[in-house]
């Protein structure tokens, strides 16, 4: 496996004569598996471990006794995960599950274990490596390994359970939610790194992750960082130096393609990991051991957002034929309730789909994690539009074609899953200009004038403010990035769309923004001490070009989309806005060539951090928008930067790994920005020395 394996798993199988009477079931394999494994071994492993399994120049012996230092008495399942997580070293996990099992079978055969029943993923769990009292072979009798002179107690041993009180009011040192706090503000109260010393910011440590569109937000608690990477890998890492403390890899079914996820969650003694087949896996914080694993129970479902914990439940939304929001008991993983984002027959608002048959309805995807308001005890989600717009375009007489709950904010009671209120920001969206992003709860104004609001924005960069308790419309702010909404009702917030821009009449049209959005998945950061929202935007439009009859095109509009600059563009596509939510004024606008692709991270140090399409990661002055510091990462960042503190030192961290929509949608407009030929993914951590 062109790899380094610190000790062999299967060599103990040669010690069968030394097994005690109490030994557990010996692993088994088939001759066909061993034959196939020999081929894979010769292709992947022989360069390091040698043809004889004990004559390799760069790898330890794979037969004999050396393995006993690590694998005696442990299960084949444990070894399987270790091998598949670490080999081949050039691309760990790149072999199929069958190939890994076959190699294990071949090693068994070379260690004098007789063939029998085939080794399977199920049998792994019951087959325990034999124990022995034999000499360990590579180590001479009576010789013991010396202690590690640098050994220190693992910092993970001191990690505390995460309580509801911690989630509601987290320590400034921790980052316990995808947006730090469950109200999705994304603000750090740390100020050690500030405008006066940010120029000294330097790399503290970095860690490679599985390559791919990594959008994950690391979480930090008591000096331990939890990182969820592409291909459904979870790691616990020392947040001071990047040492890996444990790793867990979720094995996907063969027919499931890995998807990037945006967040994980912490609660009690567990970290909750979403998977690409719409499971939540609860892992022990200290060990990575699986505590429970629960799926939504539907074929074709996946997850792109991530979970949030509220009222002792792990709550997350899905993508799939008929998306759902599901709540699982945090202790047991048992399903507590589920909410259908496309109402079933008999459920409220079923009759808003223009008389479409239920089976034909789709969309309503939950793309982003929810938010939670402790004061009202409500969780908020934003389902996306339908993917089949044509049946909704022309109203059926007597029918409603709003298509709830698409493009709506839905407020659910986390205890029961009951819908408390909903508000639809844009009904019957024909152009995929959805409102599927963060729902932020904040207070604007001071004293008696203070008002709590829920703020969210769609792709048009138009912000709607609602009352979080009732869903009552309060106001909208249009940042001037769109041309298709011509009016907003000041009482209801209902939008009037220019009928001449709706596709379907056979004409080419220009619409701003593009379907990739001026605002997109990268959240805005809110400073609660100033009332300012820092909004990352992209200046771009799209042409809707009619297709020949019978071609589906965008959604089912019958048009294709071509991204293009705004008509008066000067080539600076990245727009960064500081928005005062109380006055509804833009305090400053910073325009740059490369758009910001991460969330924005405002801190108490007067800075706001963000990463852009040109692989830059930068710090800006909150007061002016001036860039004060920048560095270049190995790949494009698409995640949420975070800040945390350990032992009195503040750190800034961000994950890179291109491939998400934000890093690919506008490449035609920025031909000089080229992604690396060899794609990478890393977490980067910075400090002021």
C-alpha positions in Angstrom: 0.0 0.0 0.0 3.0 2.1 -0.6 2.6 2.9 3.0 4.1 2.9 6.4 2.4 0.6 8.9 3.8 0.8 12.3 3.0 -2.8 13.1 1.3 -5.6 11.3 -2.1 -6.8 12.1 -2.2 -10.3 10.9 1.1 -11.7 11.9 -0.5 -12.9 15.1 -2.5 -15.3 13.2 0.6 -17.4 12.9 0.5 -17.7 16.7 -2.6 -20.0 16.8 -0.7 -22.6 18.7 -0.3 -20.1 21.5 -4.0 -19.2 21.8 -5.5 -19.6 25.2 -8.7 -21.6 25.8 -10.5 -18.3 26.4 -9.4 -16.8 23.0 -12.2 -15.3 20.9 -13.2 -16.2 17.4 -10.3 -16.4 15.0 -10.7 -14.3 11.8 -11.6 -16.1 8.6 -11.4 -15.4 4.9 -11.9 -17.1 1.6 -9.3 -18.4 -0.8 -10.7 -16.1 -3.6 -10.3 -13.1 -1.3 -6.7 -14.0 -0.6 -5.9 -14.5 -4.4 -7.4 -11.1 -5.2 -5.7 -9.5 -2.2 -2.3 -10.8 -3.5 -2.8 -8.8 -6.7 -3.7 -5.7 -4.8 -0.8 -6.1 -2.4 1.7 -6.5 -5.3 0.3 -3.3 -6.8 0.0 -1.2 -3.7 2.1 -2.6 -0.9 5.1 -4.5 -2.1 7.3 -1.4 -2.6 7.4 -0.8 1.2 6.7 -4.1 2.8 8.5 -6.5 0.3 7.3 -9.5 -1.7 7.8 -11.7 1.3 5.9 -9.4 3.7 9.1 -9.3 5.9 11.7 -8.0 3.5 10.6 -4.5 2.8 13.0 -1.6 3.1 10.5 1.0 4.2 7.8 -0.8 6.0 7.6 -3.1 9.0 7.1 -6.9 8.7 3.7 -8.1 7.9 4.3 -11.6 9.2 5.9 -12.7 12.4 5.3 -11.4 15.9 5.9 -7.6 15.6 2.2 -6.9 15.3 1.7 -8.0 18.9 3.0 -4.7 20.2 -0.2 -3.2 18.9 -2.9 -5.6 17.6 -3.1 -8.6 19.9 -6.6 -9.0 21.3 -8.0 -6.3 19.1 -10.7 -6.8 16.4 -10.2 -7.1 12.7 -12.7 -4.2 12.4 -10.4 -1.9 14.3 -7.4 -2.9 12.1 -9.5 -2.5 9.0 -10.4 1.1 9.9 -6.7 1.8 10.8 -5.5 0.5 7.4 -8.2 2.1 5.3 -7.7 5.4 7.1 -3.9 5.5 6.6 -3.1 3.6 3.4 -2.0 4.0 0.8 0.0 6.9 2.2 -0.2 8.9 -1.0 -4.0 8.7 -1.0 -5.5 7.1 2.2 -8.9 5.5 1.8 -8.6 5.4 -2.0 -9.1 1.6 -2.3 -12.5 0.1 -2.2 -13.8 -1.7 0.9 -13.5 -5.0 -1.0 -9.9 -4.3 -1.9 -9.0 -3.6 1.8 -10.7 -6.8 2.9 -8.9 -8.8 0.2 -5.5 -7.5 1.3 -6.3 -8.5 4.9 -7.3 -12.0 3.6 -4.0 -12.3 1.8 -2.1 -11.4 4.9 -4.0 -14.1 6.8 -3.0 -16.6 4.2 0.6 -15.7 4.5 0.4 -16.1 8.2 -0.7 -19.8 8.0 -4.3 -19.2 8.8 -6.5 -21.6 6.8 -9.2 -20.3 4.5 -12.8 -20.7 5.5 -15.8 -18.4 5.4 -15.4 -15.1 3.5 -14.3 -12.1 5.5 -17.0 -9.4 5.4 -17.7 -6.1 7.0 -20.1 -7.8 9.3 -17.7 -10.6 10.3 -15.0 -8.0 11.1 -17.0 -7.0 14.2 -16.9 -10.5 15.7 -13.4 -11.5 14.9 -10.8 -10.7 17.5 -7.1 -10.9 17.0 -5.6 -13.8 18.9 -3.6 -13.1 22.0 -0.3 -14.9 22.7 2.4 -15.2 25.3 5.0 -15.7 22.6 8.1 -13.6 22.3 7.4 -10.6 20.0 10.0 -11.6 17.4 11.4 -8.3 16.3 12.2 -7.4 19.9 14.7 -9.7 21.6 13.5 -11.6 24.7 13.7 -9.5 27.9 14.1 -6.2 25.9 11.4 -3.6 26.5 10.8 -0.5 24.5 12.0 2.6 26.4 9.5 5.1 27.5 8.8 8.1 25.3 10.8 10.9 26.9 8.5 13.5 25.4 5.3 11.9 26.4 2.7 14.1 28.0 -0.8 13.5 29.2 -3.2 13.8 26.3 -5.1 17.2 26.6 -8.3 15.4 25.5 -8.5 13.7 28.9 -9.4 17.0 30.5 -12.2 17.9 28.1 -15.5 18.6 29.9 -19.0 17.6 28.8 -20.8 20.4 26.8 -23.9 21.6 28.6 -26.9 23.5 27.5 -25.6 26.4 29.5 -22.3 26.3 27.6 -24.2 26.3 24.2 -26.4 29.2 25.3 -23.5 31.3 26.6 -20.2 29.8 25.4 -16.8 30.7 26.8 -15.0 33.3 24.7 -12.3 30.7 24.3 -14.5 28.1 22.7 -16.2 27.8 19.3 -19.1 25.4 20.0 -21.4 25.8 17.0 -20.8 26.3 13.3 -21.4 30.0 13.8 -20.0 29.9 17.4 -23.4 30.7 18.9 -26.7 29.0 17.9 -28.1 32.4 16.9 -25.8 32.2 13.9 -24.1 35.6 14.5 -20.6 34.3 13.8 -18.9 36.8 16.2 -15.8 36.2 18.4 -15.4 38.3 21.6 -11.6 37.7 21.6 -9.5 40.7 21.1 -5.9 39.7 21.7 -5.4 39.8 18.0 -6.3 43.3 17.0 -5.7 46.1 14.5 -2.5 47.0 16.3 -0.8 43.7 16.0 -2.5 41.8 13.2 0.4 42.6 10.9 2.4 40.1 13.0 -0.1 37.3 12.4 1.8 34.1 11.4 1.1 30.5 10.8 1.0 28.5 14.0 0.3 25.0 12.5 -1.4 23.3 9.6 -3.0 19.9 9.0 -3.8 18.1 5.8 -7.3 16.9 5.2 -8.8 14.6 2.6 -8.9 16.5 -0.6 -12.2 17.8 -1.9 -14.7 20.6 -1.4 -14.1 21.0 2.3 -16.7 23.5 3.7 -16.6 22.3 7.3 -16.4 24.5 10.3 -14.1 23.2 13.0 -15.4 23.3 16.5 -13.1 23.9 19.6 -13.8 23.0 23.2 -11.3 23.0 26.1 -8.4 23.2 23.7 -9.5 20.3 21.5 -10.5 20.9 17.9 -13.0 18.7 16.1 -12.6 18.7 12.3 -15.0 17.1 9.9 -13.5 16.6 6.5 -14.6 15.5 3.0 -15.3 11.8 2.6 -16.9 11.7 6.0 -13.8 11.7 8.2 -13.8 13.1 11.7 -10.7 14.0 13.7 -10.0 15.2 17.2 -6.9 17.5 17.2 -4.8 19.3 19.8 -5.8 22.9 19.0 -2.4 24.2 20.1 -0.2 22.2 17.8 -2.3 20.1 15.4 -1.5 16.7 16.9 -4.2 14.2 15.8 -5.7 12.6 18.9 -8.1 10.2 17.2 -9.7 9.7 13.8 -12.9 8.1 12.7 -14.0 7.4 9.1 -17.6 6.6 8.3 -17.9 3.9 5.6 -20.4 5.0 2.9 -22.5 2.5 0.9 -21.0 1.8 -2.5 -23.7 3.8 -4.3 -23.3 7.0 -2.3 -21.1 9.8 -3.4 -19.4 11.9 -0.7 -20.8 15.4 -0.2 -19.3 18.4 1.7 -20.9 19.3 5.0 -20.9 22.7 6.6 -21.0 21.9 10.4 -20.9 19.4 13.2 -22.3 19.7 16.7 -21.2 19.1 20.3 -23.2 18.2 23.3 -22.7 16.3 26.5 -19.7 13.9 25.9 -20.4 13.5 22.2 -19.6 15.1 18.8 -22.3 14.7 16.2 -21.2 14.0 12.7 -23.5 14.2 9.6 -22.8 11.7 6.8 -23.3 11.8 3.1 -26.1 9.2 3.3 -28.0 11.4 5.8 -27.0 9.7 9.1 -26.0 11.3 12.3 -23.1 9.5 14.0 -22.5 10.3 17.7 -18.8 9.9 18.6 -17.3 9.9 22.1 -15.3 13.2 22.4 -12.4 11.5 24.1 -12.0 8.4 22.1 -13.9 8.7 18.8 -15.9 5.6 19.7 -19.3 5.3 18.0 -22.0 5.8 20.7 -24.9 5.6 18.3 -25.6 5.9 14.5 -29.1 6.9 13.2 -30.2 7.5 9.6 -33.4 9.1 8.3 -34.4 5.8 6.7 -34.9 6.9 3.1 -33.0 6.0 0.0 -31.3 8.8 -1.9 -31.1 11.2 1.0 -28.0 13.0 1.8 -26.8 15.9 4.0 -25.1 19.1 3.1 -25.7 21.4 6.1 -25.1 19.8 9.5 -26.8 19.5 12.9 -27.7 21.9 15.6 -28.4 20.9 19.2 -31.4 22.3 21.0 -33.7 21.0 23.8 -31.5 17.9 24.1 -32.0 17.0 20.5 -29.8 16.8 17.5 -31.7 18.6 14.7 -30.7 18.5 11.0 -32.1 18.9 7.6 -31.6 16.8 4.5 -31.4 16.8 0.7 -33.5 14.2 -1.1 -36.6 13.4 -3.1 -38.8 14.7 -0.2 -36.5 16.5 2.3 -37.2 16.4 6.0 -36.0 18.1 9.1 -35.3 15.4 11.8 -34.7 15.6 15.5 -32.9 12.8 17.3 -32.5 12.4 21.0 -29.0 13.4 21.8 -28.4 10.7 24.4 -29.8 7.7 22.4 -30.1 8.7 18.8 -33.8 7.7 18.8 -35.9 9.8 16.4 -38.1 12.3 18.3 -39.9 13.9 15.4 -39.6 14.9 11.7 -41.0 17.8 9.6 -41.7 17.5 5.9 -40.5 20.6 4.0 -42.9 19.6 1.2 -46.2 19.0 3.0 -47.9 15.6 2.6 -51.6 15.3 1.8 -53.6 16.5 4.8 -50.7 18.6 6.2 -51.0 22.4 6.4 -50.2 24.2 3.1 -50.4 21.0 1.0 -52.6 23.0 -1.4 -50.0 25.6 -2.4 -48.4 23.6 -5.3 -50.8 24.5 -8.2 -52.5 21.1 -8.0 -49.3 19.2 -8.8 -49.5 15.6 -7.7 -47.6 15.0 -4.5 -45.3 12.5 -6.2 -44.2 15.2 -8.7 -43.2 17.8 -6.1 -39.6 18.3 -5.3 -37.1 20.8 -3.8 -37.5 22.2 -0.3 -33.9 21.1 0.4 -32.2 22.1 3.6 -28.7 23.3 2.5 -27.5 25.0 5.7 -27.6 24.3 9.4 -30.5 25.7 11.4 -30.3 28.3 14.1 -31.8 28.4 17.6 -33.3 31.1 19.7 -33.2 30.3 23.4 -35.6 33.1 24.3 -38.5 31.8 22.1 -37.4 28.2 22.1 -37.6 28.0 18.3 -35.3 26.5 15.7 -35.2 28.1 12.2 -34.6 26.6 8.8 -34.8 27.9 5.3 -35.9 25.3 2.6 -34.7 26.0 -1.0 -37.0 26.3 -4.0 -38.4 23.6 -6.2 -36.3 22.0 -9.0 -39.3 21.7 -11.3 -40.7 25.2 -11.9 -42.6 24.9 -15.1 -45.8 23.3 -13.5 -45.9 26.3 -11.1 -45.4 29.1 -13.7 -48.9 29.3 -15.0 -51.5 29.4 -12.4 -54.3 26.8 -12.5 -57.7 28.4 -12.1 -58.6 28.3 -8.4 -55.2 26.9 -7.4 -52.4 28.4 -5.3 -49.0 28.2 -6.8 -46.8 29.6 -4.0 -45.1 26.2 -3.3 -44.7 26.3 0.4 -42.4 25.8 2.3 -39.9 26.7 -0.4 -38.0 30.0 0.0 -39.5 30.3 3.4 -38.3 30.7 7.0 -39.9 28.0 9.1 -39.9 28.1 12.9 -40.3 24.8 14.7 -40.7 23.9 18.4 -37.6 21.8 19.1 -39.4 19.7 21.7 -42.3 18.6 19.4 -41.3 19.5 15.9 -44.6 21.5 15.6 -44.6 24.4 13.1 -45.0 27.6 15.1 -44.9 30.0 12.2 -43.6 30.4 8.6 -42.8 33.3 6.3 -42.3 32.9 2.6 -39.7 35.4 1.3 -40.3 34.7 -2.4 -43.1 32.5 -3.6 -43.0 30.5 -6.9 -39.3 31.2 -7.6 -38.7 30.5 -11.3 -35.0 31.4 -11.4 -33.3 29.5 -8.5 -32.8 32.8 -6.7 -33.4 31.1 -3.3 -33.4 32.1 0.3 -31.8 29.0 1.7 -29.1 30.5 3.9 -28.4 31.5 7.5 -31.1 32.7 9.8 -29.5 35.1 12.3 -31.1 36.3 15.5 -29.8 39.6 16.9 -30.8 42.7 18.8 -30.6 46.0 17.1 -30.9 49.4 18.8 -30.4 50.1 22.5 -32.5 50.8 25.6 -36.2 51.0 25.0 -35.7 51.1 21.3 -33.9 47.7 21.2 -35.6 45.2 19.0 -34.9 41.5 18.5 -34.9 40.5 14.8 -34.4 37.5 12.7 -32.5 38.5 9.6 -31.9 36.4 6.4 -30.9 37.2 2.8 -31.5 35.4 -0.5 -29.2 35.3 -3.5 -30.4 38.8 -4.5 -28.6 40.2 -1.4 -32.0 41.5 -0.3 -32.2 41.2 3.5 -35.6 40.5 5.3 -36.0 41.1 9.0 -38.7 39.2 10.9 -39.9 39.1 14.5 -38.4 35.8 15.7 -41.3 35.1 18.1 -44.1 35.5 15.5 -42.6 35.7 12.0 -44.1 39.1 11.5 -42.5 41.0 8.6 -40.5 44.0 9.8 -38.4 45.4 7.0 -36.2 44.7 4.0 -32.9 46.1 2.9 -31.9 45.9 -0.8 -28.2 46.2 -1.3 -28.6 47.0 -5.0 -27.3 43.7 -6.5 -30.5 42.7 -8.3 -32.9 43.8 -11.1 -35.8 41.3 -10.9 -37.7 42.4 -7.8 -39.4 45.7 -8.6 -41.2 46.4 -5.3 -41.6 45.2 -1.7 -44.8 45.7 0.1 -43.9 47.7 3.3 -46.5 45.9 5.4 -46.2 42.3 4.3 -42.8 42.2 2.6 -44.4 40.5 -0.5 -42.1 40.9 -3.5 -43.3 41.9 -7.0 -41.2 40.3 -9.7 -40.8 41.9 -13.1 -43.0 39.7 -15.3 -40.8 40.4 -18.3 -37.9 38.6 -16.6 -39.7 35.4 -15.9 -38.4 32.7 -18.3 -40.7 30.9 -20.8 -41.5 33.4 -23.5 -38.6 32.4 -25.8 -36.6 35.6 -25.3 -33.1 36.0 -24.0 -33.0 38.0 -20.8 -30.4 39.4 -18.4 -31.1 38.9 -14.7 -29.0 40.0 -11.8 -27.7 38.3 -9.8 -26.7 35.0 -11.4 -28.2 31.7 -10.2 -25.0 31.2 -8.2 -26.1 34.3 -6.2 -24.7 37.6 -5.1 -25.2 36.3 -1.6 -24.7 32.5 -1.3 -23.8 29.9 1.3 -21.0 31.9 2.9 -22.7 33.5 6.0 -22.4 37.1 7.0 -20.9 37.9 10.4 -22.7 40.2 12.9 -21.0 42.3 15.6 -23.5 42.6 18.4 -21.7 45.5 20.1 -22.0 47.8 17.0 -25.0 46.3 15.2 -23.1 46.0 12.0 -23.5 43.0 9.6 -20.5 42.2 7.4 -21.8 40.8 4.1 -19.7 39.1 1.4 -21.2 39.6 -2.1 -20.4 38.8 -5.7 -21.2 41.3 -8.5 -22.5 39.1 -11.3 -25.5 38.6 -13.5 -26.7 35.9 -15.9 -28.2 35.6 -19.3 -31.2 33.3 -19.7 -30.9 31.8 -23.2 -33.9 29.8 -24.5 -33.3 26.2 -25.4 -35.1 24.1 -28.1 -38.4 22.7 -27.1 -38.2 19.6 -24.9 -35.0 20.6 -23.2 -35.2 21.1 -19.4 -32.5 23.7 -18.8 -32.3 25.6 -15.5 -34.8 23.9 -13.1 -37.4 23.2 -15.8 -37.6 26.7 -17.2 -36.4 25.7 -20.7 -33.4 28.1 -20.6 -29.7 27.8 -19.9 -27.8 30.3 -17.9 -24.6 32.0 -18.7 -22.8 34.0 -16.0 -21.7 37.4 -17.0 -20.5 40.7 -15.4 -22.9 43.4 -14.6 -23.4 45.8 -17.6 -21.4 48.6 -16.0 -18.8 46.3 -14.4 -15.2 47.4 -14.0 -13.9 43.9 -13.3 -14.0 44.2 -9.5 -16.5 41.4 -8.8 -15.9 41.0 -5.1 -18.0 43.4 -3.0 -17.7 43.5 0.8 -20.3 45.5 2.7 -20.6 46.7 6.3 -24.4 47.1 6.8 -25.9 49.0 9.8 -29.1 47.1 10.5 -30.6 49.8 12.6 -30.1 52.6 10.1 -30.3 50.3 7.1 -27.3 52.1 5.6 -24.1 50.7 4.1 -21.3 52.1 6.2 -18.6 51.1 3.7 -18.1 49.0 0.6 -14.8 47.3 -0.2 -14.5 46.1 -3.8 -11.8 43.7 -5.0 -11.2 41.5 -8.0 -11.6 38.1 -6.2 -14.9 37.6 -4.4 -15.0 36.5 -0.8 -15.9 32.8 -0.6 -15.8 32.2 3.2 -18.1 33.5 5.9 -17.0 36.7 7.5 -15.6 36.6 11.0 -15.8 39.8 13.0 -13.9 39.9 16.3 -13.7 42.2 19.4 -10.3 43.2 18.2 -11.9 45.4 15.5 -11.1 43.0 12.7 -13.1 40.9 10.3 -11.5 37.9 8.7 -12.4 36.4 5.3 -11.0 34.2 2.5 -11.4 34.8 -1.2 -11.3 33.0 -4.5 -7.7 33.8 -5.2 -6.7 31.7 -2.1 -6.1 34.8 0.0 -7.0 34.8 3.6 -7.2 38.4 5.0 -8.0 40.6 7.9 -10.0 43.8 7.4 -10.6 46.9 9.5 -14.2 46.8 10.8 -14.4 50.5 10.8 -13.2 51.2 7.2 -13.1 47.9 5.3 -9.3 48.4 4.7 -7.4 45.2 4.3 -4.7 45.1 7.0 -3.2 41.6 6.6 -3.3 38.8 4.1 -1.7 35.5 3.4 -2.0 33.0 0.6 -3.4 29.4 1.3 -2.7 26.2 -0.5 -6.2 26.0 -2.0 -9.4 28.0 -2.1 -11.2 28.5 1.2 -15.0 27.8 1.3 -15.6 27.4 5.0 -16.3 29.5 8.1 -13.2 30.9 9.7 -13.2 30.7 13.5 -11.3 32.1 16.5 -10.5 30.4 19.8 -8.2 30.7 22.8 -6.0 28.1 24.5 -3.8 28.9 27.5 -4.4 32.6 27.1 -3.4 32.7 23.4 -5.9 33.6 20.6 -5.9 31.7 17.3 -7.6 32.2 14.0 -8.4 29.1 11.9 -9.8 28.4 8.5 -10.3 25.3 6.3 -9.3 25.3 2.6 -10.3 22.8 -0.1 -11.9 24.0 -3.4 -14.6 22.3 -5.4 -17.7 23.9 -3.9 -20.0 26.0 -6.0 -18.5 29.2 -4.8 -15.0 28.3 -6.0 -16.1 27.1 -9.4 -19.2 29.2 -10.5 -17.2 32.3 -11.6 -14.0 30.9 -13.1 -15.1 32.1 -16.6 -15.1 35.7 -15.3 -11.7 35.4 -13.6 -9.5 33.5 -16.1 -6.3 34.6 -14.4 -7.2 32.9 -11.1 -6.2 29.3 -11.5 -6.8 26.6 -8.9 -3.8 24.4 -8.1 -3.2 21.5 -10.5 -3.0 19.1 -7.5 -6.0 19.7 -5.3 -5.4 19.9 -1.6 -7.3 20.5 1.6 -5.9 21.8 4.9 -6.8 23.5 8.1 -4.7 26.6 8.7 -4.2 28.1 12.2 -2.7 31.5 12.8 -1.3 33.3 15.9 0.6 36.4 16.9 3.9 35.1 18.3 
